[in-house]
Amino acid sequence: MPPPRRFPAVVLSAALLAASLQAGLAQGGLMRPVLELMRPRLETRLSKACVDGLAGESAELTTQLQEPCRRLAGRASRCLVRETDAAGRELAVLAELLQGQLGPEGERVVKRCAAQLLGLPANSLEALSLAQMARRFGVSPP
């Protein structure tokens, strides 16, 4: 009978490192730096969507809305990062975003932040779909 195979120390170390990283990621917090790196781009997109959605074709309104939309986008992006991190589901949200979609994890984060930005309890919008929220607030549905 051949002797039992022994895993090289490097393979075993890599496996243990991967397992500990997965456990750490499940607890949340380790992906926050990645989320923070994505935040400036998110802010830019949110600010542009805010201005475009509210100003329409008016150059005067576009100018007047630049700063308020920038501030709102900053608050929204910080909330999105904070809530994604707090949920401990960073990898799920990032995977959804990399696929170009907003899945159930991302929707939950968006609803929590929308509620907070509107001054509502964090879980108050959970029963609504994003399409219902969009219609209610008069914006194009996602």
N, CA, C and O atoms as a GROMACS GRO file, in nm:
protein
  568
    1MET      N    1   0.084  -0.117   0.000
    1MET     CA    2   0.000   0.000   0.000
    1MET      C    3   0.089   0.124   0.000
    1MET      O    4   0.182   0.132   0.080
    2PRO      N    5   0.062   0.220  -0.089
    2PRO     CA    6   0.148   0.338  -0.094
    2PRO      C    7   0.129   0.424   0.030
    2PRO      O    8   0.022   0.424   0.091
    3PRO      N    9   0.232   0.498   0.068
    3PRO     CA   10   0.220   0.584   0.185
    3PRO      C   11   0.118   0.695   0.156
    3PRO      O   12   0.099   0.733   0.041
    4PRO      N   13   0.052   0.747   0.260
    4PRO     CA   14  -0.047   0.853   0.238
    4PRO      C   15   0.019   0.977   0.180
    4PRO      O   16   0.132   1.013   0.216
    5ARG      N   17  -0.055   1.043   0.089
    5ARG     CA   18  -0.002   1.166   0.028
    5ARG      C   19  -0.005   1.278   0.130
    5ARG      O   20  -0.101   1.292   0.206
    6ARG      N   21   0.098   1.354   0.130
    6ARG     CA   22   0.104   1.470   0.219
    6ARG      C   23   0.096   1.595   0.135
    6ARG      O   24   0.162   1.608   0.032
    7PHE      N   25   0.015   1.685   0.182
    7PHE     CA   26   0.002   1.813   0.111
    7PHE      C   27   0.124   1.898   0.142
    7PHE      O   28   0.166   1.909   0.257
    8PRO      N   29   0.178   1.958   0.040
    8PRO     CA   30   0.289   2.051   0.067
    8PRO      C   31   0.240   2.163   0.160
    8PRO      O   32   0.123   2.201   0.159
    9ALA      N   33   0.331   2.214   0.239
    9ALA     CA   34   0.298   2.318   0.336
    9ALA      C   35   0.235   2.440   0.270
    9ALA      O   36   0.148   2.505   0.328
   10VAL      N   37   0.278   2.473   0.149
   10VAL     CA   38   0.224   2.590   0.079
   10VAL      C   39   0.076   2.571   0.047
   10VAL      O   40  -0.004   2.662   0.066
   11VAL      N   41   0.040   2.452  -0.001
   11VAL     CA   42  -0.100   2.423  -0.034
   11VAL      C   43  -0.186   2.430   0.092
   11VAL      O   44  -0.294   2.489   0.091
   12LEU      N   45  -0.138   2.368   0.199
   12LEU     CA   46  -0.212   2.370   0.324
   12LEU      C   47  -0.226   2.513   0.377
   12LEU      O   48  -0.334   2.552   0.422
   13SER      N   49  -0.120   2.590   0.371
   13SER     CA   50  -0.126   2.730   0.416
   13SER      C   51  -0.224   2.811   0.334
   13SER      O   52  -0.301   2.890   0.389
   14ALA      N   53  -0.222   2.790   0.202
   14ALA     CA   54  -0.315   2.863   0.115
   14ALA      C   55  -0.458   2.825   0.147
   14ALA      O   56  -0.546   2.911   0.148
   15ALA      N   57  -0.484   2.697   0.172
   15ALA     CA   58  -0.620   2.652   0.204
   15ALA      C   59  -0.667   2.713   0.336
   15ALA      O   60  -0.781   2.757   0.347
   16LEU      N   61  -0.578   2.715   0.435
   16LEU     CA   62  -0.614   2.774   0.564
   16LEU      C   63  -0.638   2.924   0.552
   16LEU      O   64  -0.729   2.978   0.614
   17LEU      N   65  -0.555   2.991   0.473
   17LEU     CA   66  -0.572   3.134   0.452
   17LEU      C   67  -0.706   3.162   0.383
   17LEU      O   68  -0.778   3.254   0.422
   18ALA      N   69  -0.739   3.084   0.281
   18ALA     CA   70  -0.865   3.101   0.210
   18ALA      C   71  -0.984   3.079   0.303
   18ALA      O   72  -1.081   3.154   0.299
   19ALA      N   73  -0.976   2.976   0.386
   19ALA     CA   74  -1.085   2.948   0.480
   19ALA      C   75  -1.101   3.060   0.581
   19ALA      O   76  -1.213   3.100   0.612
   20SER      N   77  -0.989   3.112   0.631
   20SER     CA   78  -0.999   3.220   0.729
   20SER      C   79  -1.049   3.349   0.665
   20SER      O   80  -1.121   3.426   0.728
   21LEU      N   81  -1.010   3.372   0.539
   21LEU     CA   82  -1.061   3.491   0.470
   21LEU      C   83  -1.210   3.480   0.446
   21LEU      O   84  -1.283   3.577   0.463
   22GLN      N   85  -1.257   3.362   0.407
   22GLN     CA   86  -1.400   3.344   0.386
   22GLN      C   87  -1.475   3.366   0.516
   22GLN      O   88  -1.580   3.430   0.516
   23ALA      N   89  -1.424   3.315   0.624
   23ALA     CA   90  -1.490   3.335   0.754
   23ALA      C   91  -1.491   3.483   0.789
   23ALA      O   92  -1.590   3.534   0.840
   24GLY      N   93  -1.379   3.551   0.763
   24GLY     CA   94  -1.373   3.695   0.791
   24GLY      C   95  -1.466   3.775   0.704
   24GLY      O   96  -1.530   3.869   0.750
   25LEU      N   97  -1.474   3.738   0.576
   25LEU     CA   98  -1.564   3.809   0.485
   25LEU      C   99  -1.709   3.788   0.526
   25LEU      O  100  -1.791   3.879   0.512
   26ALA      N  101  -1.741   3.671   0.576
   26ALA     CA  102  -1.877   3.646   0.619
   26ALA      C  103  -1.913   3.735   0.736
   26ALA      O  104  -2.030   3.769   0.755
   27GLN      N  105  -1.814   3.774   0.815
   27GLN     CA  106  -1.840   3.862   0.929
   27GLN      C  107  -1.850   4.007   0.885
   27GLN      O  108  -1.894   4.091   0.963
   28GLY      N  109  -1.811   4.038   0.765
   28GLY     CA  110  -1.819   4.175   0.716
   28GLY      C  111  -1.695   4.255   0.752
   28GLY      O  112  -1.619   4.216   0.840
   29GLY      N  113  -1.676   4.365   0.684
   29GLY     CA  114  -1.570   4.457   0.717
   29GLY      C  115  -1.446   4.448   0.630
   29GLY      O  116  -1.384   4.551   0.604
   30LEU      N  117  -1.408   4.331   0.584
   30LEU     CA  118  -1.285   4.319   0.508
   30LEU      C  119  -1.297   4.378   0.367
   30LEU      O  120  -1.196   4.418   0.309
   31MET      N  121  -1.415   4.384   0.313
   31MET     CA  122  -1.433   4.437   0.179
   31MET      C  123  -1.462   4.587   0.179
   31MET      O  124  -1.474   4.648   0.072
   32ARG      N  125  -1.472   4.646   0.295
   32ARG     CA  126  -1.504   4.788   0.302
   32ARG      C  127  -1.406   4.874   0.224
   32ARG      O  128  -1.449   4.969   0.157
   33PRO      N  129  -1.274   4.847   0.229
   33PRO     CA  130  -1.182   4.928   0.149
   33PRO      C  131  -1.213   4.923  -0.001
   33PRO      O  132  -1.199   5.024  -0.070
   34VAL      N  133  -1.255   4.808  -0.050
   34VAL     CA  134  -1.292   4.797  -0.191
   34VAL      C  135  -1.415   4.882  -0.218
   34VAL      O  136  -1.422   4.953  -0.319
   35LEU      N  137  -1.512   4.874  -0.130
   35LEU     CA  138  -1.634   4.955  -0.145
   35LEU      C  139  -1.601   5.104  -0.141
   35LEU      O  140  -1.656   5.183  -0.217
   36GLU      N  141  -1.510   5.141  -0.052
   36GLU     CA  142  -1.471   5.283  -0.042
   36GLU      C  143  -1.400   5.329  -0.170
   36GLU      O  144  -1.415   5.444  -0.211
   37LEU      N  145  -1.323   5.241  -0.233
   37LEU     CA  146  -1.258   5.276  -0.358
   37LEU      C  147  -1.361   5.300  -0.470
   37LEU      O  148  -1.338   5.380  -0.560
   38MET      N  149  -1.472   5.230  -0.462
   38MET     CA  150  -1.577   5.243  -0.564
   38MET      C  151  -1.666   5.365  -0.538
   38MET      O  152  -1.737   5.409  -0.629
   39ARG      N  153  -1.662   5.417  -0.418
   39ARG     CA  154  -1.754   5.523  -0.377
   39ARG      C  155  -1.745   5.651  -0.462
   39ARG      O  156  -1.850   5.704  -0.497
   40PRO      N  157  -1.626   5.704  -0.496
   40PRO     CA  158  -1.623   5.826  -0.577
   40PRO      C  159  -1.693   5.811  -0.713
   40PRO      O  160  -1.762   5.902  -0.758
   41ARG      N  161  -1.674   5.696  -0.776
   41ARG     CA  162  -1.742   5.672  -0.904
   41ARG      C  163  -1.893   5.665  -0.884
   41ARG      O  164  -1.970   5.718  -0.964
   42LEU      N  165  -1.934   5.599  -0.778
   42LEU     CA  166  -2.076   5.590  -0.746
   42LEU      C  167  -2.134   5.728  -0.721
   42LEU      O  168  -2.243   5.760  -0.770
   43GLU      N  169  -2.062   5.811  -0.645
   43GLU     CA  170  -2.108   5.948  -0.618
   43GLU      C  171  -2.125   6.027  -0.747
   43GLU      O  172  -2.225   6.097  -0.764
   44THR      N  173  -2.030   6.015  -0.837
   44THR     CA  174  -2.039   6.086  -0.964
   44THR      C  175  -2.163   6.042  -1.041
   44THR      O  176  -2.235   6.126  -1.095
   45ARG      N  177  -2.187   5.912  -1.046
   45ARG     CA  178  -2.303   5.861  -1.119
   45ARG      C  179  -2.434   5.904  -1.053
   45ARG      O  180  -2.528   5.942  -1.122
   46LEU      N  181  -2.439   5.899  -0.920
   46LEU     CA  182  -2.559   5.941  -0.848
   46LEU      C  183  -2.586   6.090  -0.867
   46LEU      O  184  -2.700   6.131  -0.888
   47SER      N  185  -2.480   6.170  -0.860
   47SER     CA  186  -2.495   6.314  -0.878
   47SER      C  187  -2.545   6.347  -1.018
   47SER      O  188  -2.635   6.430  -1.034
   48LYS      N  189  -2.488   6.283  -1.119
   48LYS     CA  190  -2.532   6.306  -1.257
   48LYS      C  191  -2.677   6.264  -1.276
   48LYS      O  192  -2.754   6.336  -1.340
   49ALA      N  193  -2.715   6.150  -1.222
   49ALA     CA  194  -2.854   6.104  -1.233
   49ALA      C  195  -2.949   6.200  -1.165
   49ALA      O  196  -3.059   6.225  -1.215
   50CYS      N  197  -2.908   6.255  -1.052
   50CYS     CA  198  -2.989   6.352  -0.980
   50CYS      C  199  -3.011   6.477  -1.064
   50CYS      O  200  -3.124   6.522  -1.082
   51VAL      N  201  -2.902   6.533  -1.116
   51VAL     CA  202  -2.911   6.656  -1.197
   51VAL      C  203  -2.993   6.629  -1.323
   51VAL      O  204  -3.085   6.704  -1.355
   52ASP      N  205  -2.960   6.522  -1.394
   52ASP     CA  206  -3.030   6.490  -1.519
   52ASP      C  207  -3.179   6.467  -1.495
   52ASP      O  208  -3.263   6.511  -1.573
   53GLY      N  209  -3.210   6.397  -1.388
   53GLY     CA  210  -3.350   6.365  -1.358
   53GLY      C  211  -3.432   6.483  -1.316
   53GLY      O  212  -3.553   6.488  -1.342
   54LEU      N  213  -3.368   6.579  -1.251
   54LEU     CA  214  -3.443   6.695  -1.200
   54LEU      C  215  -3.438   6.817  -1.291
   54LEU      O  216  -3.535   6.893  -1.296
   55ALA      N  217  -3.329   6.836  -1.362
   55ALA     CA  218  -3.314   6.958  -1.442
   55ALA      C  219  -3.373   6.946  -1.581
   55ALA      O  220  -3.413   7.046  -1.641
   56GLY      N  221  -3.379   6.824  -1.632
   56GLY     CA  222  -3.429   6.809  -1.769
   56GLY      C  223  -3.339   6.884  -1.866
   56GLY      O  224  -3.217   6.865  -1.865
   57GLU      N  225  -3.397   6.967  -1.950
   57GLU     CA  226  -3.322   7.042  -2.051
   57GLU      C  227  -3.282   7.182  -2.004
   57GLU      O  228  -3.220   7.257  -2.080
   58SER      N  229  -3.317   7.218  -1.882
   58SER     CA  230  -3.292   7.354  -1.833
   58SER      C  231  -3.146   7.371  -1.788
   58SER      O  232  -3.103   7.310  -1.690
   59ALA      N  233  -3.072   7.455  -1.861
   59ALA     CA  234  -2.932   7.482  -1.826
   59ALA      C  235  -2.924   7.554  -1.691
   59ALA      O  236  -2.831   7.530  -1.613
   60GLU      N  237  -3.019   7.641  -1.663
   60GLU     CA  238  -3.020   7.715  -1.536
   60GLU      C  239  -3.040   7.619  -1.419
   60GLU      O  240  -2.969   7.627  -1.318
   61LEU      N  241  -3.136   7.529  -1.432
   61LEU     CA  242  -3.159   7.430  -1.326
   61LEU      C  243  -3.038   7.337  -1.311
   61LEU      O  244  -3.002   7.299  -1.200
   62THR      N  245  -2.977   7.301  -1.421
   62THR     CA  246  -2.859   7.215  -1.416
   62THR      C  247  -2.752   7.280  -1.329
   62THR      O  248  -2.692   7.214  -1.244
   63THR      N  249  -2.729   7.408  -1.350
   63THR     CA  250  -2.629   7.480  -1.271
   63THR      C  251  -2.669   7.487  -1.124
   63THR      O  252  -2.586   7.466  -1.035
   64GLN      N  253  -2.796   7.516  -1.098
   64GLN     CA  254  -2.843   7.531  -0.960
   64GLN      C  255  -2.844   7.398  -0.884
   64GLN      O  256  -2.830   7.396  -0.761
   65LEU      N  257  -2.861   7.289  -0.955
   65LEU     CA  258  -2.871   7.158  -0.889
   65LEU      C  259  -2.737   7.088  -0.869
   65LEU      O  260  -2.732   6.987  -0.799
   66GLN      N  261  -2.631   7.138  -0.929
   66GLN     CA  262  -2.501   7.071  -0.919
   66GLN      C  263  -2.460   7.046  -0.774
   66GLN      O  264  -2.431   6.932  -0.738
   67GLU      N  265  -2.457   7.147  -0.693
   67GLU     CA  266  -2.409   7.133  -0.555
   67GLU      C  267  -2.506   7.052  -0.468
   67GLU      O  268  -2.462   6.961  -0.398
   68PRO      N  269  -2.637   7.082  -0.470
   68PRO     CA  270  -2.727   7.000  -0.387
   68PRO      C  271  -2.723   6.852  -0.427
   68PRO      O  272  -2.726   6.765  -0.340
   69CYS      N  273  -2.717   6.823  -0.555
   69CYS     CA  274  -2.711   6.684  -0.599
   69CYS      C  275  -2.579   6.618  -0.560
   69CYS      O  276  -2.576   6.500  -0.527
   70ARG      N  277  -2.470   6.694  -0.564
   70ARG     CA  278  -2.341   6.641  -0.522
   70ARG      C  279  -2.344   6.603  -0.374
   70ARG      O  280  -2.295   6.497  -0.335
   71ARG      N  281  -2.404   6.691  -0.291
   71ARG     CA  282  -2.414   6.661  -0.147
   71ARG      C  283  -2.502   6.539  -0.121
   71ARG      O  284  -2.469   6.454  -0.040
   72LEU      N  285  -2.616   6.533  -0.191
   72LEU     CA  286  -2.706   6.419  -0.176
   72LEU      C  287  -2.637   6.290  -0.220
   72LEU      O  288  -2.651   6.187  -0.154
   73ALA      N  289  -2.564   6.295  -0.330
   73ALA     CA  290  -2.493   6.178  -0.379
   73ALA      C  291  -2.387   6.132  -0.279
   73ALA      O  292  -2.365   6.013  -0.261
   74GLY      N  293  -2.322   6.227  -0.214
   74GLY     CA  294  -2.223   6.193  -0.111
   74GLY      C  295  -2.288   6.120   0.006
   74GLY      O  296  -2.237   6.018   0.052
   75ARG      N  297  -2.399   6.173   0.053
   75ARG     CA  298  -2.470   6.108   0.165
   75ARG      C  299  -2.519   5.969   0.123
   75ARG      O  300  -2.508   5.873   0.199
   76ALA      N  301  -2.572   5.960   0.001
   76ALA     CA  302  -2.625   5.832  -0.047
   76ALA      C  303  -2.514   5.729  -0.063
   76ALA      O  304  -2.531   5.613  -0.023
   77SER      N  305  -2.402   5.768  -0.120
   77SER     CA  306  -2.293   5.671  -0.141
   77SER      C  307  -2.233   5.625  -0.009
   77SER      O  308  -2.199   5.508   0.006
   78ARG      N  309  -2.220   5.716   0.087
   78ARG     CA  310  -2.169   5.676   0.219
   78ARG      C  311  -2.266   5.577   0.285
   78ARG      O  312  -2.223   5.481   0.348
   79CYS      N  313  -2.396   5.602   0.271
   79CYS     CA  314  -2.495   5.511   0.326
   79CYS      C  315  -2.487   5.375   0.259
   79CYS      O  316  -2.493   5.272   0.325
   80LEU      N  317  -2.475   5.375   0.127
   80LEU     CA  318  -2.469   5.248   0.054
   80LEU      C  319  -2.349   5.165   0.097
   80LEU      O  320  -2.360   5.043   0.114
   81VAL      N  321  -2.234   5.228   0.115
   81VAL     CA  322  -2.115   5.156   0.161
   81VAL      C  323  -2.135   5.107   0.303
   81VAL      O  324  -2.106   4.992   0.334
   82ARG      N  325  -2.184   5.194   0.389
   82ARG     CA  326  -2.205   5.159   0.530
   82ARG      C  327  -2.304   5.042   0.544
   82ARG      O  328  -2.277   4.947   0.618
   83GLU      N  329  -2.416   5.050   0.475
   83GLU     CA  330  -2.518   4.945   0.486
   83GLU      C  331  -2.472   4.814   0.423
   83GLU      O  332  -2.504   4.706   0.474
   84THR      N  333  -2.399   4.822   0.313
   84THR     CA  334  -2.347   4.700   0.250
   84THR      C  335  -2.249   4.633   0.346
   84THR      O  336  -2.251   4.511   0.362
   85ASP      N  337  -2.163   4.713   0.408
   85ASP     CA  338  -2.066   4.662   0.503
   85ASP      C  339  -2.136   4.604   0.626
   85ASP      O  340  -2.099   4.497   0.673
   86ALA      N  341  -2.235   4.675   0.677
   86ALA     CA  342  -2.304   4.631   0.799
   86ALA      C  343  -2.380   4.500   0.776
   86ALA      O  344  -2.392   4.419   0.868
   87ALA      N  345  -2.429   4.480   0.655
   87ALA     CA  346  -2.503   4.357   0.625
   87ALA      C  347  -2.411   4.237   0.619
   87ALA      O  348  -2.456   4.123   0.631
   88GLY      N  349  -2.281   4.260   0.600
   88GLY     CA  350  -2.187   4.149   0.589
   88GLY      C  351  -2.205   4.071   0.460
   88GLY      O  352  -2.164   3.955   0.450
   89ARG      N  353  -2.264   4.135   0.360
   89ARG     CA  354  -2.291   4.067   0.233
   89ARG      C  355  -2.221   4.139   0.119
   89ARG      O  356  -2.273   4.146   0.008
   90GLU      N  357  -2.102   4.193   0.147
   90GLU     CA  358  -2.030   4.271   0.046
   90GLU      C  359  -2.006   4.192  -0.082
   90GLU      O  360  -2.025   4.244  -0.192
   91LEU      N  361  -1.963   4.066  -0.067
   91LEU     CA  362  -1.933   3.987  -0.185
   91LEU      C  363  -2.058   3.965  -0.271
   91LEU      O  364  -2.050   3.967  -0.393
   92ALA      N  365  -2.172   3.943  -0.206
   92ALA     CA  366  -2.296   3.923  -0.282
   92ALA      C  367  -2.334   4.049  -0.358
   92ALA      O  368  -2.372   4.042  -0.475
   93VAL      N  369  -2.325   4.164  -0.292
   93VAL     CA  370  -2.359   4.291  -0.357
   93VAL      C  371  -2.261   4.320  -0.470
   93VAL      O  372  -2.301   4.359  -0.580
   94LEU      N  373  -2.131   4.301  -0.444
   94LEU     CA  374  -2.032   4.325  -0.548
   94LEU      C  375  -2.053   4.232  -0.667
   94LEU      O  376  -2.038   4.274  -0.782
   95ALA      N  377  -2.086   4.106  -0.642
   95ALA     CA  378  -2.112   4.012  -0.750
   95ALA      C  379  -2.232   4.057  -0.834
   95ALA      O  380  -2.229   4.049  -0.956
   96GLU      N  381  -2.335   4.105  -0.767
   96GLU     CA  382  -2.452   4.156  -0.839
   96GLU      C  383  -2.412   4.273  -0.928
   96GLU      O  384  -2.451   4.280  -1.045
   97LEU      N  385  -2.335   4.365  -0.872
   97LEU     CA  386  -2.296   4.484  -0.948
   97LEU      C  387  -2.205   4.449  -1.064
   97LEU      O  388  -2.216   4.507  -1.172
   98LEU      N  389  -2.114   4.353  -1.043
   98LEU     CA  390  -2.025   4.310  -1.152
   98LEU      C  391  -2.103   4.244  -1.265
   98LEU      O  392  -2.060   4.247  -1.381
   99GLN      N  393  -2.218   4.186  -1.232
   99GLN     CA  394  -2.303   4.127  -1.334
   99GLN      C  395  -2.393   4.232  -1.400
   99GLN      O  396  -2.472   4.200  -1.489
  100GLY      N  397  -2.381   4.356  -1.354
  100GLY     CA  398  -2.460   4.464  -1.412
  100GLY      C  399  -2.605   4.464  -1.369
  100GLY      O  400  -2.692   4.512  -1.442
  101GLN      N  401  -2.631   4.411  -1.253
  101GLN     CA  402  -2.768   4.407  -1.204
  101GLN      C  403  -2.774   4.441  -1.057
  101GLN      O  404  -2.673   4.439  -0.986
  102LEU      N  405  -2.892   4.473  -1.012
  102LEU     CA  406  -2.914   4.496  -0.871
  102LEU      C  407  -3.003   4.383  -0.823
  102LEU      O  408  -3.124   4.382  -0.850
  103GLY      N  409  -2.944   4.288  -0.754
  103GLY     CA  410  -3.017   4.172  -0.706
  103GLY      C  411  -3.077   4.196  -0.569
  103GLY      O  412  -3.083   4.310  -0.523
  104PRO      N  413  -3.121   4.090  -0.504
  104PRO     CA  414  -3.189   4.103  -0.375
  104PRO      C  415  -3.104   4.167  -0.266
  104PRO      O  416  -3.155   4.245  -0.186
  105GLU      N  417  -2.975   4.136  -0.263
  105GLU     CA  418  -2.888   4.197  -0.160
  105GLU      C  419  -2.874   4.347  -0.182
  105GLU      O  420  -2.886   4.426  -0.089
  106GLY      N  421  -2.847   4.384  -0.307
  106GLY     CA  422  -2.835   4.526  -0.341
  106GLY      C  423  -2.964   4.602  -0.319
  106GLY      O  424  -2.962   4.715  -0.272
  107GLU      N  425  -3.076   4.541  -0.354
  107GLU     CA  426  -3.206   4.606  -0.334
  107GLU      C  427  -3.230   4.636  -0.186
  107GLU      O  428  -3.278   4.743  -0.151
  108ARG      N  429  -3.195   4.540  -0.101
  108ARG     CA  430  -3.214   4.559   0.042
  108ARG      C  431  -3.134   4.680   0.092
  108ARG      O  432  -3.183   4.759   0.172
  109VAL      N  433  -3.011   4.691   0.044
  109VAL     CA  434  -2.925   4.803   0.083
  109VAL      C  435  -2.984   4.935   0.032
  109VAL      O  436  -2.990   5.033   0.106
  110VAL      N  437  -3.029   4.937  -0.094
  110VAL     CA  438  -3.086   5.059  -0.152
  110VAL      C  439  -3.210   5.102  -0.073
  110VAL      O  440  -3.226   5.220  -0.045
  111LYS      N  441  -3.296   5.008  -0.039
  111LYS     CA  442  -3.418   5.041   0.036
  111LYS      C  443  -3.386   5.097   0.173
  111LYS      O  444  -3.449   5.192   0.218
  112ARG      N  445  -3.287   5.038   0.240
  112ARG     CA  446  -3.248   5.088   0.373
  112ARG      C  447  -3.194   5.231   0.363
  112ARG      O  448  -3.226   5.316   0.447
  113CYS      N  449  -3.114   5.257   0.262
  113CYS     CA  450  -3.057   5.391   0.247
  113CYS      C  451  -3.164   5.492   0.204
  113CYS      O  452  -3.164   5.605   0.252
  114ALA      N  453  -3.253   5.452   0.116
  114ALA     CA  454  -3.361   5.542   0.075
  114ALA      C  455  -3.445   5.581   0.197
  114ALA      O  456  -3.480   5.698   0.214
  115ALA      N  457  -3.475   5.484   0.280
  115ALA     CA  458  -3.552   5.513   0.402
  115ALA      C  459  -3.476   5.610   0.491
  115ALA      O  460  -3.534   5.707   0.542
  116GLN      N  461  -3.348   5.586   0.511
  116GLN     CA  462  -3.268   5.674   0.597
  116GLN      C  463  -3.260   5.815   0.541
  116GLN      O  464  -3.271   5.912   0.615
  117LEU      N  465  -3.241   5.826   0.409
  117LEU     CA  466  -3.231   5.959   0.348
  117LEU      C  467  -3.364   6.034   0.354
  117LEU      O  468  -3.366   6.157   0.350
  118LEU      N  469  -3.473   5.961   0.362
  118LEU     CA  470  -3.605   6.023   0.373
  118LEU      C  471  -3.647   6.045   0.519
  118LEU      O  472  -3.754   6.098   0.546
  119GLY      N  473  -3.562   6.003   0.612
  119GLY     CA  474  -3.591   6.021   0.754
  119GLY      C  475  -3.688   5.917   0.809
  119GLY      O  476  -3.753   5.940   0.910
  120LEU      N  477  -3.697   5.802   0.742
  120LEU     CA  478  -3.785   5.694   0.786
  120LEU      C  479  -3.704   5.587   0.858
  120LEU      O  480  -3.582   5.582   0.845
  121PRO      N  481  -3.772   5.502   0.935
  121PRO     CA  482  -3.700   5.389   0.996
  121PRO      C  483  -3.636   5.304   0.886
  121PRO      O  484  -3.692   5.288   0.778
  122ALA      N  485  -3.519   5.249   0.914
  122ALA     CA  486  -3.439   5.180   0.814
  122ALA      C  487  -3.513   5.068   0.741
  122ALA      O  488  -3.491   5.049   0.622
  123ASN      N  489  -3.600   4.995   0.808
  123ASN     CA  490  -3.669   4.882   0.746
  123ASN      C  491  -3.806   4.917   0.690
  123ASN      O  492  -3.878   4.828   0.646
  124SER      N  493  -3.843   5.042   0.689
  124SER     CA  494  -3.980   5.080   0.653
  124SER      C  495  -4.015   5.060   0.506
  124SER      O  496  -4.133   5.054   0.474
  125LEU      N  497  -3.919   5.050   0.417
  125LEU     CA  498  -3.948   5.034   0.274
  125LEU      C  499  -3.929   4.891   0.225
  125LEU      O  500  -3.940   4.866   0.105
  126GLU      N  501  -3.902   4.797   0.315
  126GLU     CA  502  -3.873   4.659   0.276
  126GLU      C  503  -3.986   4.594   0.197
  126GLU      O  504  -3.960   4.512   0.109
  127ALA      N  505  -4.111   4.627   0.228
  127ALA     CA  506  -4.224   4.561   0.162
  127ALA      C  507  -4.247   4.610   0.019
  127ALA      O  508  -4.318   4.545  -0.057
  128LEU      N  509  -4.187   4.723  -0.017
  128LEU     CA  510  -4.205   4.778  -0.151
  128LEU      C  511  -4.098   4.726  -0.247
  128LEU      O  512  -3.985   4.699  -0.206
  129SER      N  513  -4.136   4.712  -0.373
  129SER     CA  514  -4.035   4.681  -0.474
  129SER      C  515  -3.970   4.812  -0.516
  129SER      O  516  -4.024   4.920  -0.491
  130LEU      N  517  -3.854   4.804  -0.580
  130LEU     CA  518  -3.790   4.926  -0.629
  130LEU      C  519  -3.877   4.994  -0.735
  130LEU      O  520  -3.879   5.117  -0.743
  131ALA      N  521  -3.948   4.916  -0.816
  131ALA     CA  522  -4.037   4.974  -0.917
  131ALA      C  523  -4.150   5.052  -0.850
  131ALA      O  524  -4.186   5.161  -0.896
  132GLN      N  525  -4.207   4.998  -0.742
  132GLN     CA  526  -4.312   5.069  -0.669
  132GLN      C  527  -4.258   5.198  -0.609
  132GLN      O  528  -4.324   5.302  -0.612
  133MET      N  529  -4.138   5.191  -0.553
  133MET     CA  530  -4.077   5.312  -0.495
  133MET      C  531  -4.054   5.416  -0.603
  133MET      O  532  -4.080   5.535  -0.582
  134ALA      N  533  -4.005   5.374  -0.719
  134ALA     CA  534  -3.978   5.467  -0.828
  134ALA      C  535  -4.107   5.536  -0.873
  134ALA      O  536  -4.109   5.658  -0.893
  135ARG      N  537  -4.214   5.458  -0.889
  135ARG     CA  538  -4.342   5.518  -0.929
  135ARG      C  539  -4.392   5.615  -0.822
  135ARG      O  540  -4.440   5.724  -0.854
  136ARG      N  541  -4.379   5.576  -0.697
  136ARG     CA  542  -4.428   5.658  -0.587
  136ARG      C  543  -4.355   5.792  -0.580
  136ARG      O  544  -4.415   5.895  -0.550
  137PHE      N  545  -4.224   5.789  -0.608
  137PHE     CA  546  -4.144   5.911  -0.599
  137PHE      C  547  -4.127   5.979  -0.735
  137PHE      O  548  -4.052   6.076  -0.747
  138GLY      N  549  -4.196   5.928  -0.837
  138GLY     CA  550  -4.201   5.994  -0.967
  138GLY      C  551  -4.073   5.987  -1.049
  138GLY      O  552  -4.041   6.081  -1.121
  139VAL      N  553  -4.002   5.877  -1.038
  139VAL     CA  554  -3.882   5.859  -1.122
  139VAL      C  555  -3.900   5.735  -1.208
  139VAL      O  556  -3.988   5.653  -1.182
  140SER      N  557  -3.817   5.722  -1.310
  140SER     CA  558  -3.826   5.606  -1.399
  140SER      C  559  -3.793   5.481  -1.321
  140SER      O  560  -3.695   5.479  -1.246
  141PRO      N  561  -3.872   5.374  -1.337
  141PRO     CA  562  -3.842   5.251  -1.265
  141PRO      C  563  -3.712   5.189  -1.311
  141PRO      O  564  -3.672   5.205  -1.426
  142PRO      N  565  -3.646   5.117  -1.219
  142PRO     CA  566  -3.518   5.054  -1.254
  142PRO      C  567  -3.536   4.942  -1.353
  142PRO      O  568  -3.439   4.878  -1.393
   0.00000   0.00000   0.00000
